[in-house]
Amino acid sequence: MNGNSITINPAKPTEVFLLLHERANRPSELEFEYMTGKLRDQLEERRYGPALAEEGVARAERLGTCFKGAKVKRIFTDSFVTALETAKAVARAAGLDPATQVTHDMRIRESDLSYLSKARFTELGALEQGENPNATLRDWMDSCPNDFRSLVSAHLSLWNDLMIKEAGNSFAMVLHVEGVLLL
């Protein structure tokens, strides 16, 4: 298998649930700073309160209760507080132990939008509100092809590993929007 192949036929039937992380608890006026990675430390330190917005915790918990009957054994995510806290909330509601059944894997990651200026970010946001909901992703892919290739390679590597190691099991992955769209 080459680096661009994706395993689509695991050895045994395997259920995979792809989850988009919930909304980070942050002031709405700091959207640019959040999207460009400038709030990571503040979010980790819980400077704005709990890591997830209240409605995000509720959604994650509702989803987790659905997993009780799905036999989900593990949840994979990265260590970014927003994705990690989403995974933990889902795990607790599903009756899983977040300490042992939520697994961090650094191959799950998000795009690096730190190249954006505030003006370009605002322009892309306007395009997304119009007829181009993927304007920012397309801009990132065009502007940062190495970061895009690295993200694709990392997600494919993880997916292929999980299709071998978790074949026959049910598991979930808490991802960033790029990972959900990719997989």
C-alpha positions in Angstrom: 0.0 0.0 0.0 1.4 3.4 -0.8 1.0 6.5 1.4 -2.1 7.7 -0.5 -4.1 4.5 -0.2 -6.9 4.1 2.3 -8.1 0.8 3.8 -11.7 0.4 3.0 -12.1 -3.3 3.7 -10.9 -4.3 7.2 -10.6 -8.0 8.0 -13.8 -8.0 10.0 -16.9 -5.7 9.9 -16.0 -2.6 11.8 -18.2 0.3 12.9 -16.5 3.7 12.9 -18.2 6.9 14.1 -16.7 10.2 13.0 -17.6 13.0 15.4 -16.9 16.7 14.9 -15.6 18.3 18.1 -17.9 20.5 20.0 -17.7 24.3 20.2 -14.9 25.7 22.4 -16.0 28.1 25.2 -14.6 31.4 24.1 -15.7 35.0 23.5 -17.3 35.4 20.1 -15.2 38.5 19.4 -12.1 36.2 19.4 -13.1 34.0 16.5 -10.1 35.1 14.4 -7.7 34.4 17.3 -9.4 31.0 17.9 -9.3 29.9 14.2 -5.7 30.9 13.8 -4.5 29.0 16.9 -3.8 32.1 19.1 -6.1 30.9 21.9 -4.7 27.4 22.4 -2.9 28.3 25.7 -5.9 30.3 27.0 -8.3 27.4 26.3 -6.0 24.9 27.9 -5.7 27.1 31.0 -9.6 27.5 31.0 -9.2 31.2 31.0 -12.8 31.6 29.6 -14.3 28.9 31.9 -15.0 25.3 31.0 -13.3 24.1 27.8 -16.6 23.5 25.9 -19.6 25.8 25.5 -22.5 24.6 27.7 -24.6 23.6 24.7 -21.7 21.6 23.3 -21.4 19.6 26.5 -25.1 18.8 26.3 -24.8 17.6 22.7 -21.8 15.5 23.4 -23.5 13.9 26.4 -26.7 13.2 24.3 -24.5 11.6 21.7 -22.7 9.5 24.2 -25.9 8.0 25.5 -26.6 6.7 22.0 -23.2 4.9 22.1 -24.3 2.7 25.0 -25.9 0.2 22.7 -23.4 0.6 19.9 -20.6 -1.3 21.7 -18.1 1.5 21.2 -14.9 0.4 23.0 -12.6 3.4 22.4 -12.6 7.0 21.3 -9.6 8.4 19.5 -8.8 12.1 19.4 -5.9 14.5 19.7 -4.8 16.4 22.8 -6.3 19.7 21.8 -8.6 20.6 24.7 -11.7 21.2 22.6 -11.5 17.8 20.9 -10.3 16.0 24.0 -13.1 17.4 26.2 -15.7 16.4 23.6 -14.3 12.9 23.6 -14.4 12.7 27.4 -18.0 14.0 27.6 -19.1 11.4 25.0 -17.2 8.7 26.8 -18.6 9.4 30.2 -22.2 9.5 28.9 -21.5 6.2 27.0 -20.4 4.6 30.2 -16.7 4.5 29.2 -13.8 5.4 31.3 -12.2 8.5 29.7 -8.9 7.8 31.4 -8.5 4.4 29.7 -10.9 4.4 26.7 -10.1 7.9 25.2 -6.9 7.6 23.3 -4.8 10.6 22.1 -3.2 10.3 18.7 -1.3 13.3 17.3 -2.1 12.2 13.8 -5.5 13.8 14.4 -4.9 17.5 13.9 -6.3 20.5 12.3 -5.1 22.9 9.6 -2.7 25.6 10.5 -4.5 28.9 9.6 -1.9 31.1 11.3 -1.0 32.4 7.8 -4.3 34.3 7.6 -4.5 38.0 8.2 -7.6 39.3 10.0 -8.8 41.0 6.7 -8.4 37.7 4.7 -10.2 35.8 7.5 -13.1 38.3 7.4 -13.2 38.0 3.6 -13.3 34.2 3.7 -16.0 34.3 6.4 -18.2 36.4 4.1 -17.7 34.0 1.3 -18.7 31.1 3.6 -21.9 32.9 4.5 -22.7 33.2 0.8 -22.3 30.4 -1.7 -18.9 29.0 -0.7 -19.1 27.1 2.6 -15.6 25.7 2.2 -13.9 29.0 1.3 -11.4 28.9 4.2 -10.5 25.2 3.7 -9.9 25.8 -0.1 -7.8 28.9 0.7 -5.7 26.9 3.2 -5.3 24.0 0.7 -4.1 26.4 -1.9 -2.0 28.6 0.4 -0.4 25.8 2.5 -0.1 22.7 0.3 2.6 21.1 2.5 0.4 21.5 5.6 -2.5 20.0 3.6 -0.5 17.0 2.4 0.8 16.5 5.9 -2.7 16.5 7.4 -4.0 14.1 4.8 -1.0 11.8 5.3 -1.4 11.8 9.1 -5.2 11.0 8.9 -4.7 8.3 6.4 -2.0 6.7 8.4 -4.2 6.7 11.5 -7.2 5.3 9.6 -5.2 2.5 8.1 -3.7 1.6 11.4 -7.1 1.6 13.1 -8.6 -0.6 10.3 -6.0 -3.2 11.3 -5.8 -2.8 15.1 -9.6 -2.2 15.6 -11.0 -4.6 13.0 -14.2 -6.1 14.2 -14.7 -3.4 16.9 -16.8 -0.3 17.2 -14.9 2.9 17.9 -15.3 6.7 17.5 -13.0 9.4 16.4 -13.4 13.0 17.5 -12.0 15.1 14.7 -11.6 18.6 13.5 -13.7 19.6 10.5 -10.8 18.8 8.1 -10.6 15.2 9.4 -14.4 14.7 9.1 -14.4 16.0 5.5 -11.3 13.9 4.6 -12.4 10.6 6.1 
